[in-house]
Amino acid sequence: RDQLDKELESLRIGIKIRAAREKRAMTQAELANRIDKKLSFISKVENDGGNITLKTLYDIVERGLGGKLKIEVRL
């Protein structure tokens, strides 16, 4: 169950990135160019969201999409 929850959370990150990119009427290629990554990398992040570093997540959200990333820890 814990593994499934982790996979679902990763997928949600990719879906949120895709939605933000589309809201800005930006292509995957444009986003990739802004953060110096390949289009295939953006596609992979949007489709599975897994195995992404915090630095890359910040780059995508802040440099690429012009947004702010908020990370919350709940105990």
VODODREN-347756 format. One line per 4 residues: for each residue x, y, z of N, C-alpha, C. Coordinates in nm, 2 decimals. Each point is the difference from the previous one (the first is absolute). Layout:
BEGIN
X/Y/Z/X/Y/Z/X/Y/Z ~ ...
end
This chain:
BEGIN
0.08/-0.12/0.00/-0.08/0.12/0.00/0.09/0.13/0.00 ~ 0.10/0.00/0.08/0.09/0.11/0.01/0.06/0.03/-0.14 ~ 0.05/-0.10/-0.07/0.06/0.01/-0.13/-0.10/0.06/-0.10 ~ -0.13/-0.04/0.01/-0.10/0.05/-0.09/-0.03/0.15/0.03
0.00/0.03/0.12/-0.02/0.14/0.04/0.11/0.09/-0.05 ~ 0.13/-0.05/0.00/0.11/0.07/-0.05/-0.01/0.02/-0.15 ~ -0.04/-0.10/-0.07/-0.01/0.00/-0.14/-0.11/0.10/-0.04 ~ -0.11/0.00/0.07/-0.11/0.09/-0.03/0.04/0.15/0.03
0.07/0.02/0.10/0.05/0.14/0.03/0.09/0.04/-0.11 ~ 0.09/-0.08/-0.05/0.09/0.03/-0.11/-0.08/0.04/-0.12 ~ -0.10/-0.08/-0.03/-0.08/0.03/-0.12/-0.07/0.13/0.01 ~ -0.05/0.03/0.12/-0.06/0.13/0.03/0.09/0.12/-0.03
0.13/-0.01/0.03/0.09/0.10/-0.02/0.01/0.03/-0.15 ~ 0.01/-0.11/-0.08/0.01/0.01/-0.15/-0.12/0.06/-0.05 ~ -0.12/-0.04/0.05/-0.13/0.06/-0.05/0.00/0.15/0.03 ~ 0.04/0.04/0.12/0.00/0.14/0.03/0.09/0.08/-0.08
0.12/-0.05/-0.03/0.09/0.07/-0.09/-0.05/0.01/-0.14 ~ -0.07/-0.10/-0.05/-0.06/0.00/-0.13/-0.11/0.11/-0.01 ~ -0.08/0.00/0.11/-0.11/0.10/0.00/0.05/0.14/0.01 ~ 0.10/0.02/0.08/0.06/0.14/0.00/0.06/0.04/-0.13
0.07/-0.09/-0.07/0.06/0.03/-0.13/-0.11/0.03/-0.10 ~ -0.11/-0.08/0.00/-0.10/0.02/-0.09/-0.08/0.13/0.03 ~ -0.01/0.04/0.12/-0.07/0.12/0.04/0.08/0.12/-0.05 ~ 0.13/-0.01/-0.01/0.08/0.10/-0.06/0.02/-0.01/-0.15
-0.08/-0.09/-0.06/0.01/-0.02/-0.15/0.14/-0.02/-0.04 ~ 0.07/-0.08/0.07/0.14/-0.03/-0.03/0.01/-0.15/-0.04 ~ 0.09/-0.02/-0.10/0.03/-0.14/-0.05/0.10/-0.06/0.09 ~ 0.01/-0.13/0.00/0.10/-0.07/0.07/0.14/0.04/-0.05
0.02/0.03/-0.12/0.12/0.04/-0.06/0.04/0.14/0.06 ~ -0.09/0.09/0.01/0.02/0.13/0.06/0.05/-0.01/0.14 ~ -0.07/-0.08/0.08/0.03/-0.02/0.14/0.14/-0.06/0.01 ~ 0.03/-0.11/-0.08/0.13/-0.06/0.00/0.11/0.10/-0.03
-0.02/0.08/-0.10/0.10/0.10/-0.04/0.03/0.10/0.12 ~ -0.11/0.04/0.07/0.02/0.10/0.11/0.08/-0.06/0.11 ~ 0.00/-0.13/0.02/0.08/-0.06/0.11/0.12/-0.08/-0.04 ~ 0.03/0.01/-0.13/0.12/-0.07/-0.06/-0.01/-0.15/0.02
-0.12/-0.06/-0.03/-0.02/-0.14/0.00/-0.06/-0.04/-0.14 ~ 0.00/-0.13/-0.02/-0.05/-0.05/-0.13/-0.16/-0.02/0.02 ~ -0.06/0.02/-0.12/-0.15/-0.02/0.00/-0.04/-0.14/0.06 ~ 0.08/-0.10/-0.03/-0.03/-0.13/0.05/0.00/-0.01/0.15
0.08/0.09/0.06/0.01/0.00/0.15/-0.13/0.06/0.05 ~ -0.05/0.11/-0.06/-0.13/0.06/0.04/-0.11/-0.10/-0.01 ~ 0.00/-0.07/-0.11/-0.11/-0.10/-0.03/0.00/-0.10/0.11 ~ 0.12/-0.05/0.03/0.01/-0.10/0.11/-0.05/0.05/0.13
0.04/0.12/0.04/-0.04/0.06/0.12/-0.16/0.01/0.01 ~ -0.05/0.05/-0.11/-0.15/0.02/-0.01/-0.07/-0.14/0.00 ~ 0.06/-0.10/-0.06/-0.07/-0.13/0.00/0.01/-0.09/0.12 ~ 0.11/0.02/0.07/0.01/-0.09/0.12/0.05/0.08/0.12
0.06/0.12/-0.01/0.03/0.08/0.11/0.10/-0.05/0.10 ~ 0.04/-0.12/-0.02/0.09/-0.07/0.10/0.15/0.04/-0.02 ~ 0.07/-0.03/0.10/0.15/0.02/0.00/0.04/0.13/-0.05 ~ -0.05/0.11/0.06/0.03/0.13/-0.04/0.06/0.07/0.13
0.11/0.07/-0.02/0.07/0.06/0.11/-0.08/0.13/0.04 ~ 0.02/0.05/0.12/-0.06/0.12/0.04/0.05/0.12/-0.08 ~ 0.13/0.00/-0.04/0.06/0.10/-0.08/-0.07/0.01/-0.13 ~ -0.02/-0.12/-0.07/-0.07/0.00/-0.13/-0.14/0.04/0.02
-0.07/-0.04/0.10/-0.14/0.05/0.02/0.00/0.15/0.02 ~ 0.09/0.06/0.08/0.01/0.14/0.01/0.02/0.07/-0.14 ~ 0.10/-0.06/-0.08/0.03/0.05/-0.13/-0.13/0.00/-0.09 ~ -0.07/-0.11/0.00/-0.12/-0.01/-0.08/-0.10/0.11/0.04
-0.03/0.00/0.13/-0.11/0.09/0.05/0.04/0.15/-0.01 ~ 0.12/0.03/0.05/0.03/0.14/0.02/0.07/0.06/-0.13 ~ 0.10/-0.07/-0.05/0.07/0.05/-0.12/-0.09/-0.02/-0.13 ~ -0.05/-0.12/-0.01/-0.07/-0.04/-0.12/-0.14/0.06/-0.01
-0.07/-0.01/0.11/-0.15/0.04/0.00/-0.02/0.13/0.06 ~ 0.10/0.06/0.07/-0.02/0.13/0.06/-0.09/0.00/0.12 ~ 0.00/-0.12/0.07/-0.09/-0.01/0.12/0.08/-0.01/0.12 ~ -0.06/-0.03/0.11/0.06/-0.02/0.13/-0.03/-0.14/0.05
0.10/-0.07/0.05/-0.01/-0.14/0.05/-0.02/0.01/0.15 ~ -0.10/-0.06/0.05/-0.02/-0.01/0.15/0.00/-0.15/0.04 ~ 0.09/-0.03/0.09/0.01/-0.14/0.04/-0.05/0.00/0.15 ~ -0.09/-0.09/0.03/-0.06/-0.01/0.13/0.03/-0.13/0.06
0.04/0.00/0.13/0.02/-0.13/0.07/-0.10/0.00/0.11 ~ -0.07/-0.11/0.01/-0.11/-0.02/0.11/0.04/-0.11/0.08 ~ -0.01/0.01/0.13/0.03/-0.11/0.09/-0.12/-0.03/0.08
end
